[in-house]
Structures are given as structure tokens and as C-alpha cells.
Amino acid sequence: MKTTFTKIITKLIPALLIALFIVSSTADYKAGMFVVERIEPKRNEESAGNIETPETRNARGVNTVRTNNNAPQPAQQNGAFVNPLTGIRTASDISRNRPVAISVSNQRGALPSNAINGISQADIVYELLVEGGITRFIALFQDFSNVGTVGSIRSARHYIVQIAEAYDALFMHAGGSPLAFEEVDTRGITSFDEVRGIRNQIFSRDVNRVPGHTVLQYHSCTTSGARFTQWLPAYDIRTTHNNFFRQALNFTNDPIPNGERAHDVGIRFSAVKDSYFIYEPSQHLYYMAQYDSFLTDANNNSPVAFSNLLILEMPISDLVGHGEGAGRQDMNTVGHGRGYMVSGGRYVRINWSRTDKSSQFVYHFDNGREIELGHGKTYIAIVPNTTGVVFG
């Protein structure tokens, strides 16, 4: 029988190997990448995951994550219909719904206890850079009617608008950059904008974030499935896809039968932002961690987990002109590039392509075959093509 010490050492080995690889091979990682104590989440038991910077490694205790009945579970194939964003069967037909896409804050100072309202209920979550090296989420919901509070809701960027358009989504945001407003206003995007007062009855403000915290006033905007359902009939907008629209994602039970090991995945967005994923084989899920702890949903204290990870590499640079400033970013989401697909404890190189601003991303293996995702939720990172991605 293994001793407790042996068990702990066994769990730490993958993370230590990753840390050694980072230090020896990539100077940027050497300066700022986190180290993870590899203690895997277990269903209905307490477990711990501690992500620390070198400066705080010896000063911080182990953070705990409880996976309870609200935590994501392996995909269940029940029902007569299919959610086109997850491949999971549903009791009612939601396949022709226009999904809801929401620009959600991921700025550390605005995330109490590294928790974001509603993020665990999203079918697809994009993470991408905005100014200052920080990231923002795009949360996509095929059926938003029963989702609890979501937020805080932040402003749009032009490339965020383009991604929402690819899904023919109803797009929620609180303000935006000049180029984002140009995309919304000239491309016929169905926008719900709290700042400009466009269909803004669906939004509310979290007053607990406002008093005495000027910066947090920008992080107090929220919405909910109940509020959205209440107000949606009042707006004269199309709520289902046109007949010609077809969702591009396909799903299978064994998406990567012959890939390389990926039980730990580290993604570097910038010098100030890394994301990390730990695979739980018994659930076929990747638990997301950032900012020194696992990411959780503030609605139910549930850890955020995904069946699939897609990491898309593309040129990203500072935006010049167009009335933009403050280090705002530009990224060309149209064209083609390289990336990674991660699912079921394995990863493989893939290619992505997109023909124009309104079209969907299409993904292929190197042999030309179109990829199929595992049933369940998907995380999509858009990263600089010079970034570091580490697998263990």
C-alpha cells in the first residue's frame, strides 16, 4: 500500500516536470509562469489545488476546491434532441435558438475569490486578450432561459463582436471600443448594450460592488436568464436561426484516439496572465485554474471544467489608429493558422480557418480530416502565435 508521502509525491511529479521544462526552455516562462501542486479534484470529496507565483510559493497555503453535486459531470446522452454547442442530448429542441454571447470580465481585481457568476453554465467559453495583458471571456449559452446571474459584463472589442457574429448570437456587452461600436452598428449585430441603453432593461447592477470602489463600478453590470426571458418578448428581434444557418461543430465519443499526453495544460497569454487546466480522468474533464486558485462559479461555488480545450494561435498586436488607445489589441480572426486540440487526456496539433468576419471557425487535423469534439463544454483560447503552451 502506498504511503501518504508517496501518494503526494506521485501527484506532484507531473507539475514539477512541467515547471522544470518551462524554466529550461522558455525565458518568459522562467520569469513568470506559475507552479501547480497537482492534487486532482474528486467527485463529492474535498481536494486541493494551489497555483502560486515564485514570490508567494512559500507564503501561501493550499487552496481547496469542493466538487459537489453542482459540479460538471460527464456528458449524459439523454433526450430526443441535441445541443449544437455541446453535442449533448436535450429534452427540448433548442438547436435553432440563436445562442446568447456575453462579454464577461476576467480582470483579477474584479473577481472576488476568483469566482465569476454563471461561467460554469456556458456551453462554450472563449478567453482572449484585451489591453494591458489581461484577458476577457466570451460566454456562449445555447439556452439562456434557466441560467442564473452572469457577470460582471464588460465592454466589447471588434474581434469579440466578430466571434459573436459567427454563432449568429444575441450579443450582450456594457459599452465597447470605437471599432467594436463600428462592427455592431454597420454589420447588423443584435446588440444588448447596457452603456448605450440599447435593450438595456435586461441588465442590472450589483450594488455590492459599487460603494467605495470606483474601479469596481465598471465591473457591476450583470444579467440573468430570468431577466432576459422577461424582457426578450418586448424586443422586435429574431430569436431563431435562419434556415440556411448550420452549426459547424461535430462531436464524437473518442475525439483524440492517438494524441500525446495532456493531463496538465498551461497557457501563457501575456506576462501577467496564465491559464492552467488539470485533467480528472474519472470525469473526462479539465478543471480550469488561474490567479492562484481554481476558477469557480459564484452562483453555486462549482469549479469550472470543460470536456475540450481548443488553443488557437494567431498574430496579435497593439492596435494603431481608429480612435483606439491604451494598448488595445488587434487580432486577425479571419484566415488560417495553427493550434492545439485537447480532450480526453490527450492533445494533437490542428489547423484552423475562417473565411470572413461572419463565418464560423473550421478545424482540421494535419491529414485534412475535420475534427470532432468530445461531448460537453468547450474552452477556446486565442493566443499570440509566439506564446507558450505546455503539456504534461
MOMOLIN-V556897 format. One record per run of one state. SS is the DSSP state (a for helix, b for strand, c for the rest). FROM is the first residue (numbers start at 1). TO is the last residue. If there is no record, write none. Layout:
SS,FROM,TO + SS,FROM,TO
//
This chain:
c,1,3 + a,4,25 + c,26,26 + a,27,32 + c,33,34 + b,35,37 + c,38,45 + b,46,48 + c,49,49 + b,50,52 + c,53,63 + b,64,66 + c,67,80 + b,81,82 + c,83,88 + b,89,90 + c,91,96 + b,97,97 + c,98,99 + b,100,105 + c,106,107 + a,108,110 + c,111,111 + a,112,114 + b,115,117 + c,118,118 + a,119,121 + c,122,123 + b,124,129 + c,130,130 + a,131,133 + c,134,134 + b,135,141 + c,142,148 + b,149,151 + c,152,152 + b,153,153 + c,154,155 + b,156,156 + c,157,157 + a,158,166 + c,167,169 + b,170,173 + c,174,175 + b,176,176 + c,177,177 + a,178,186 + c,187,190 + b,191,193 + c,194,197 + b,198,198 + c,199,199 + a,200,202 + c,203,203 + b,204,205 + c,206,206 + a,207,209 + c,210,213 + a,214,219 + c,220,220 + b,221,224 + a,225,232 + c,233,239 + b,240,240 + c,241,250 + b,251,252 + c,253,259 + b,260,261 + c,262,263 + b,264,270 + c,271,272 + b,273,280 + c,281,284 + b,285,290 + c,291,292 + b,293,294 + c,295,295 + b,296,297 + c,298,301 + b,302,303 + c,304,304 + b,305,306 + c,307,307 + b,308,314 + c,315,315 + b,316,318 + c,319,328 + b,329,331 + c,332,334 + b,335,343 + c,344,345 + b,346,354 + c,355,361 + b,362,365 + c,366,369 + b,370,370 + c,371,372 + b,373,374 + c,375,377 + b,378,384 + c,385,388 + b,389,391 + c,392,392
//
